[in-house]
């Protein structure tokens, strides 16, 4: 629990996005654009093979 006291929460800024349909089309385009912007992404898709490329 002492670790929580060492972190300055005002310094931590993390952008996170959850995207469904990320294996193609608009979802894929949005995922790529947000990744370039430094977002941490949680991606969802029906086709894992296409998602892994």
N, C-alpha and C positions, 0 to 999 in steps of 0.2 A: 504494500500500500504506500510505502514511502516514495515510490516512483511518481505517483500522481502529484506529489508536492514539488517535484523537480521540473515538471513541464510547465512552460509559460503558455497557457492556452491562447493568449492574444496573438502569439506569433504563428500558431498553427492555422493554416488556411488550406483546406483541401476541397477541390471541386470533384464531385461524384455524380455520375449519371447512370441510370438504369435504362437500358434500351432493349425493347423487344423487336423481333423481326430483323435482327442485326446481321443475318447471313446474306441479305440481298436488298436491292432497291433502296428506298429512302432510309430505312433503318441502317443499312450498311454505310451509306453516305454520311449520315449523322454521326455514326460511331467513329468513322475515320476523321471527320472534322473535329469532333470533341477530343479525340486522342491527340491530335496535333496541338490542340489548345491546352493540353496538360491535364485533362480530366482522368480520374480513375473510373474505369467502366465496369459495369456488371452487364453482360450481354446475354440475351435469351434468343433462341432460335429453334426451329423444328429440325433443321439440318445441321448437325454438329460438324459433319465433314466440311461443309461450306463455311462454317463459322471459324474453323481452324486456319483458313488460308490467310 
